[in-house]
Amino acid sequence: MIATPLSDASGDVILGDTLCNGLDGRKTKLLNRVRRIRGQVDAVERALDWELGCTEVLQVIASARGAITGLMAEIIEDHIRVHFVPATRPDAETAHAAEELIEVIRAYLK
């Protein structure tokens, strides 16, 4: 089952009982990315509707997929930094481990 994002009175995004508060300062930037992704998905629909060739359709799909993967990587990175590394004086070992995990995730999502 996929959770549907909800907003509380302050406009923060809530999934179930978890507040996605690591995105506060970048909410507008992320929403703009989502709007661009929506445009790319619309382009996939148009390509299919216009019966473009397989190569063209696959290129449009690859672009949309890359954009979604990039957004997901950014959200995961923020999640790691906000929820796994203490905001107040993170120790060097924890910060290093978090950076290593982020690099692994970036490599995996490429």
Secondary structure as GFF3:
##gff-version 3
##sequence-region A 1 110
A	DSSP	beta_strand	6	7	.	.	.	ID=ss1
A	DSSP	beta_strand	13	15	.	.	.	ID=ss2
A	DSSP	beta_strand	18	19	.	.	.	ID=ss3
A	DSSP	three_ten_helix	21	26	.	.	.	ID=ss4
A	DSSP	alpha_helix	27	49	.	.	.	ID=ss5
A	DSSP	alpha_helix	54	83	.	.	.	ID=ss6
A	DSSP	alpha_helix	92	109	.	.	.	ID=ss7
###
